[in-house]
Amino acid sequence: MSARFVLGDKDRLDDTGSSRSASSTNSWNTIRPHPKGGRPYATSLTFAFALTAVMTALVLAVVLAVVWEGQFRSYTRKNMQDIADSTAATISDAYAAKGELDEGVASAAEAASALSSDIVVQVTSADGTVLYDDTWATSSTSGMGRTEAPRVPAAVPATEDATVSADICDPEGNVVGTVRLWALGSDALLTKSDATFRSNSYGAIVTAAAIASVLACVIGYFVSRSIARPIQRITSTAKQIRNGDLTARSGVTGPDEVGQLGETFDDMAGTIERDLKLEHRLTGDVAHELRTPLMAMQATVEAMQDGVLPADDEHFEVVATEVRRLSRLIDAMLKLSRLENGTTELKIERTDLVYLVRSLVSSQHQLFHERGIHLRFVDETPHGELYADVDPDLLREAIVNLMSNAMRYTNADGWVKVSLRQDRSDVLVAVQDTGIGIAKEDIPQTFARFWRSDVSRERVSGGLGVGLAITKEIIDRHNGTILVESELGRGTTFTLRVPQRHPRRQRDKA
């Protein structure tokens, strides 16, 4: 089965074009085992829903008080004015028929008075004499005669806004009188039915606001519960991981932000678990790698001291070989550490990669030939040259590590092909072999220090186990990626993808 894996982009630039770096001031604090209790998220969200409903009702009430109240008063005033105009027109017709404006003619206003007991209708002549007032009351005395009670006209409201009026005109258009209308007990031309309607409207708004607040609380409670439940699961899982259970997972999934948070958290937990396992394995591997040459040297030296082995050049060479192996391992670890810490200086140059890779393959050809392995270079560039901003020494080391790895796991009469091509603004350097391949589940661990799928094969081949880790760090420093494609028994292809243009800020910083 073939497998494909992409690794890299550890030091991608941010939106501003500069690489991210840690602040010079750092701090760390432990987490409380039992954090202080606070208001639950569900309660806060429920309060927020209720507050939103109340604020909406308040805004509606203010809008009604400012806008609707004015419109309502304009509506009632217009109705009153229509009644006054209609009454004045009726009296004008009666005046035209009789020829004079008297109480008989003014009594035509009784129809307007009959519309509502809250409306006061008053008719006056041109000189201000009250001819009709529907508040006049008549009474009769007991006995033989009938006496009319004194008639006192109702007091006209002092403010003009509280009354409406219409002129009574003769056939020639001369004003002979006035009709006035107003509402009893109101300065806004509102009858009792109008005032009742207005009060009921505001009462309905208050009732609707109360119902909306209750519904908002209920909806907010259930919505907040549905949102808070996965967050609580993530929190619980985080506590389990903090307490040492690295296998704990929240199981929260979904297309929304909370679901993505749960998936990202579980992926992070898996990465932490894997990294800790690799760290433990790394500790054992480093100890083993250091112990092997040390034990060989110790055994040889003690044997020579005890006289079991002669202290000749042959046995001194055994000790020297192990010392050199130990020195190479330490140098490789130091180089890897410097690359990871960013202390290795990048010397970016405009470099012809066709020439660099071709010369590198030529220098390695004899070494591959001695192993019985065929090595060739394939130039897939259209013009025979391809320039890029790279550190030529580090990039050469990365390619050599891949070639050495290919030679180490390729049997005699196999072949290794190094190719170079351009893909848009990137340069691709591929090292393909016909070796033993890598299992699918092992590919993600390929770039870990001292990692090997078969513990024995690396030692037999003589590798240090950090070459690919160094290669990864070099490509990361170049803001590139590594693609791994492999099939057991068929071979492996490592492809380095490096941008042709190195960002100027990072280049200056380097």
Secondary structure, DSSP 4 states (H G I P E B T S, - for coil): -EEEEEEE-TT---TTSS-----S-----PPPSSPPP---HHHHHHHHHHHHHHHHHHHHHHHIIIIIHHHHHHHHHHHHHHHHHHHHHHHHHHHHHHSS--HHHHGGGHHHHTT-TTEEEEEEETTS-EEEETT------SSS---PPPP-PPPPPSSGGGEEEEEEE-TTS-EEEEEEEEETT-SSS--HHHHHHHHHHHHHHHHHHHHHHHHHHHHHHHHHHHHHHHHHHHHHHHHHHHTT-TT-------SSHHHHHHHHHHHHHHHHHHHHHHHHHHHHHHHHHHHHHHHHHHHHHHHHHTTSS--SHHHHHHHHHHHHHHHHHHHHHHHHHHHHHT-SPP--EEEEHHHHHHHHHHHHHHHHHHTT-EEEEEE--SSS--EEEE-HHHHHHHHHHHHHHHHHTS-TT-EEEEEEEEETTEEEEEEEE-S----GGGGGGTTSTT--SSHHHHHHHT--S-HHHHHHHHHHHTT-EEEEEEETTTEEEEEEEEESSPPHHHHHH-
